[in-house]
Amino acid sequence: MKTPILQTVIRLLMPLFFLFSLYLLFRGHNEPGGGFIGGLIASIAFVFHAMVFDSRVTIRVFRLNPMRLIAFGLSIALLSAFIALLFGDPFTTGIWADFYLPIIGRPGTPVLFDVGVFVLVIGIVTQITFTMSTL
Amino acid sequence: MVFAVVAGFILSTIIPLIHRIVPRISGLIFSILPATLFIFFASKIPQVVAHNTITQSYNWIPSLGINLSFTLDGLSLFFALLITGFGLFIFLYANSYLKGHKYFDRFFIYLYLFMSSMLGLVLSENLISMFVFWELTSLTSYLLIGFYNESETSRKNALQAMLVTVFGGLAMMAGIILTGIVTGSYQFSELLNSSDIIKEHAWYTPALLLLLIGAFTKSAQFPFHFWLPNAMAAPAPVSAYLHSTTMVKAGIYLLARISPIFGNTPEWQTILTTVGGITMLTGALLAIQYTDLKKILAYTTISALGIMVFLIGIGTILAIQAAMVFLLAHALYKGTLFLVTGNIDHETGTREVNELSGLSKKMPYTAYAAMLAAMSMAGVLPFFGFIAKEILYEAAIHFSAGNILIIAAVFLTGAIFCALAIEIGYAIFFGRPKETPKKAHEAPKLMLGGPMLFATLGLIGGLFAEFLIQPLLGSSAKVVLNVEHVLKLSLWHGFTLVLGLSLATILVGYLLYRVRFRIRYIAKKIQPAYKYGPAAGYQKLIPGLLSVATAQTRFFQNGNLRNYISTIVGFFSVLIIATVFIKQLNFDIWNRLTSISDIRIYEAVIIALIVIAFYVIVTSKSRLTTLVSLGVLGYGIAIIFLFYGAPDVAMTQFLIETLTVVLFVLILHRLPSFIIKHKFSGWGYLVLSVVFGMVMTYLLLLVTDHPVQSELRSFFAQNSYPLGKGKNVVNVILVDFRQLDTMGEIAVLGIAAIGIYAMFKVKHNEEIK
């Protein structure tokens, strides 16, 4: 589906997709959203891009390595669960900071965990899509 | 102390990076960690010898009594020193041995992970966390044994080692849980006080047997011994590290650790001495039959592990002391000999004893290490091996109470050890040099440091045992015995029966050495009988298991999606209908259906859309139309979710629907033509789906009619903000309250992605070929 109109539109929409996905990710704790949904939005951006440009182009342009994203996401999620041990709390206890950051809000291990889920979901969806589309 | 365990896990992640930046000296940098850890543990010796145990505890899952607690007492310190001390020289050795190998950095990652798991195992104070580390050592040893992953034998043997040890690990886990149920605790310190409760409980024997299976598989006891010789497919440093000095001793460690809790009963003594005794003798008898140096060493290791199990089984003060002394002596000489074998293999290209002779001129330093280690193995005065042999004989004589069979078994094992020691330490280094596949020359310095040091330690340890080794081993044995005792190590006991036996061993060993060719000739003739041994059982068991699994998979997963769905749906419907009838789950269905009156107009529109989409899907002749209609149907359902206050679910549904459609469009041209082949008529499916729909509707109405009394909903609603710091309850449940579940789910997602990749790419590559 290599139409110039779609290609231009997608190229313009990509940043919006990413912004929106991040927005959903960080507001997830209080409003509908979260890492899974945010990750899906971001990966939909990649999938659309792959659809109108060809997935090889997408991989090259964004330097995507889905397998690494999966590993990275899982590691972040795992790490967030271990942080509590440093504070003497049981594994996976939520640890929260006492201050607020712009955009992110109050940093805490559940947010970090959600970021891990976010990255992992992007990795998985792009991995599956690219595998299937580059057969 | 916790950092000592965790450091390796964390640092292993930056190994590839370091290797990329400074590839020439990376191996030396990697060796800093074991060196540091060794110094750390060595600095704790005075404290521990003074019987101060150091404990550190972290809550893991306190509600289940599972803690991440580490303790440093005599026993764990002894093992920690073995692990880090050997580790250091193994690291240096591997640095040379694998120089330039394309997976050099990978090898060190595995080693780091293994070393940390092993440290975790011996330092854990909690049975469950010990079990976790125990399994980690099985996994990492799988990676290390299969390091030469291009060789099929290497992969097969790695798998075998893992299957056997993981099988044992599973049994052990059951044993641990039984113990936990009986005593209500998983902490060793608390278990020590409930020793009597366990021993008098009806579950004592099953729990003990299960734990022993774990220890026996790990420490290669008969009949699980066969994995160890096969694990010799690993690179030499791995064999020296895992399969002689550390991992195979994990089973011994476990036995020593639980001995004050489970030990000193007739069952304990009978099982351990029998299994240990059989292993000791079988290992020795097998060892002398082979000519491959690594095989010889592997079987003598099995035999040595048998001796340790035997001694722990006896359980007297003397026997436990003997076990500890023998463990150290064995680690020193066997670690050396494995590394020596690595040198010989590396520099001459062969490990066959028949092809090796007169190497001492070309490899003088290797020869020095081999000779010293061999003398310790043979139990020659004044080596540390001599002390170990003396104390072993003494313990055996006390235990045997005149039973000549036990003495004979120990004696024969000792004699065979001696014969093989002469072969390794003398025969291959002296005499007329033989042609070898590679032109023999001395190994690089880093590959000599370790073996020469360990071999020399075997001599120094013997000469100054009283000062160097006695305190730590004494404190280590105290943990096993749980009573005060005095360990006295000395070279000279005067002219006793034990000394006589010791000398006789060397004499008989020499005679066996002289007739070794004849023994091997006879052994060749009886070896066909081995095909009925335990290894053959494994060889039969695994293909059998696989063929059952294949048949089962073929039956349930025949590749026809319609079959799967109708099986699942049909089975589900039958179960539900049967349950409803048997349990008489009735409600006023008419009342419920008529009370659904307040349907709003937009709800009706959505429902109508869904029905139309559904009709199009069923009747459409084009795949694209079907796809789009499926999307419409999914969106409709998502909107319904939105109406009923589940925005998160609705949002996810929207995205998944979008992705599914896009994904299908991407691969549309790859799919086969759109023909529906019905196995049975469309009416059959229609009936099935209508029945299923009715069952589901009935079930939903039934469930909402009998609200479940659950405090979960109110708990989550009330605590989401105060405890989870979030107002979105769904998200808080996902990332905080049930984080562990989510972790499992995302891990499964990752595995699924890898599976899809493998399935598509492997098939694709095969097609290209």
HADDOCK unambig.tbl for C-alpha pairs under 7 A between the chains (distance, minus, plus):
assign (segid A and resid 28 and name CA) (segid B and resid 731 and name CA) 6.54 0.50 0.50
assign (segid A and resid 29 and name CA) (segid B and resid 726 and name CA) 4.98 0.50 0.50
assign (segid A and resid 29 and name CA) (segid B and resid 727 and name CA) 6.39 0.50 0.50
assign (segid A and resid 29 and name CA) (segid B and resid 728 and name CA) 5.39 0.50 0.50
assign (segid A and resid 29 and name CA) (segid B and resid 731 and name CA) 5.76 0.50 0.50
assign (segid A and resid 29 and name CA) (segid B and resid 732 and name CA) 6.38 0.50 0.50
assign (segid A and resid 30 and name CA) (segid B and resid 726 and name CA) 5.00 0.50 0.50
assign (segid A and resid 30 and name CA) (segid B and resid 727 and name CA) 4.21 0.50 0.50
assign (segid A and resid 30 and name CA) (segid B and resid 728 and name CA) 4.38 0.50 0.50
assign (segid A and resid 31 and name CA) (segid B and resid 727 and name CA) 6.88 0.50 0.50
assign (segid A and resid 31 and name CA) (segid B and resid 728 and name CA) 5.37 0.50 0.50
assign (segid A and resid 32 and name CA) (segid B and resid 647 and name CA) 6.18 0.50 0.50
assign (segid A and resid 32 and name CA) (segid B and resid 648 and name CA) 5.28 0.50 0.50
assign (segid A and resid 32 and name CA) (segid B and resid 728 and name CA) 6.53 0.50 0.50
assign (segid A and resid 33 and name CA) (segid B and resid 648 and name CA) 6.26 0.50 0.50
assign (segid A and resid 34 and name CA) (segid B and resid 731 and name CA) 6.51 0.50 0.50
assign (segid A and resid 37 and name CA) (segid B and resid 652 and name CA) 5.87 0.50 0.50
assign (segid A and resid 40 and name CA) (segid B and resid 655 and name CA) 6.55 0.50 0.50
assign (segid A and resid 44 and name CA) (segid B and resid 659 and name CA) 6.61 0.50 0.50
assign (segid A and resid 51 and name CA) (segid B and resid 666 and name CA) 6.66 0.50 0.50
assign (segid A and resid 70 and name CA) (segid B and resid 750 and name CA) 6.23 0.50 0.50
assign (segid A and resid 74 and name CA) (segid B and resid 747 and name CA) 6.97 0.50 0.50
assign (segid A and resid 85 and name CA) (segid B and resid 58 and name CA) 6.59 0.50 0.50
assign (segid A and resid 88 and name CA) (segid B and resid 58 and name CA) 6.12 0.50 0.50
assign (segid A and resid 88 and name CA) (segid B and resid 59 and name CA) 6.76 0.50 0.50
assign (segid A and resid 89 and name CA) (segid B and resid 59 and name CA) 6.05 0.50 0.50
assign (segid A and resid 90 and name CA) (segid B and resid 59 and name CA) 4.53 0.50 0.50
assign (segid A and resid 90 and name CA) (segid B and resid 60 and name CA) 4.57 0.50 0.50
assign (segid A and resid 90 and name CA) (segid B and resid 61 and name CA) 5.92 0.50 0.50
assign (segid A and resid 90 and name CA) (segid B and resid 62 and name CA) 6.92 0.50 0.50
assign (segid A and resid 91 and name CA) (segid B and resid 59 and name CA) 6.99 0.50 0.50
assign (segid A and resid 91 and name CA) (segid B and resid 60 and name CA) 4.95 0.50 0.50
assign (segid A and resid 91 and name CA) (segid B and resid 61 and name CA) 6.64 0.50 0.50
assign (segid A and resid 92 and name CA) (segid B and resid 739 and name CA) 6.83 0.50 0.50
assign (segid A and resid 94 and name CA) (segid B and resid 736 and name CA) 6.32 0.50 0.50
assign (segid A and resid 110 and name CA) (segid B and resid 735 and name CA) 5.42 0.50 0.50
assign (segid A and resid 110 and name CA) (segid B and resid 736 and name CA) 5.82 0.50 0.50
assign (segid A and resid 113 and name CA) (segid B and resid 735 and name CA) 6.56 0.50 0.50
assign (segid A and resid 114 and name CA) (segid B and resid 735 and name CA) 6.46 0.50 0.50
assign (segid A and resid 124 and name CA) (segid B and resid 750 and name CA) 6.41 0.50 0.50
assign (segid A and resid 124 and name CA) (segid B and resid 753 and name CA) 5.67 0.50 0.50
assign (segid A and resid 127 and name CA) (segid B and resid 753 and name CA) 6.57 0.50 0.50
assign (segid A and resid 128 and name CA) (segid B and resid 753 and name CA) 6.09 0.50 0.50
assign (segid A and resid 128 and name CA) (segid B and resid 756 and name CA) 6.75 0.50 0.50
assign (segid A and resid 128 and name CA) (segid B and resid 757 and name CA) 6.93 0.50 0.50
assign (segid A and resid 129 and name CA) (segid B and resid 663 and name CA) 6.40 0.50 0.50
assign (segid A and resid 131 and name CA) (segid B and resid 757 and name CA) 5.98 0.50 0.50
assign (segid A and resid 131 and name CA) (segid B and resid 760 and name CA) 6.97 0.50 0.50
assign (segid A and resid 132 and name CA) (segid B and resid 667 and name CA) 6.62 0.50 0.50
assign (segid A and resid 133 and name CA) (segid B and resid 666 and name CA) 5.96 0.50 0.50
assign (segid A and resid 133 and name CA) (segid B and resid 667 and name CA) 5.84 0.50 0.50
assign (segid A and resid 135 and name CA) (segid B and resid 764 and name CA) 6.85 0.50 0.50
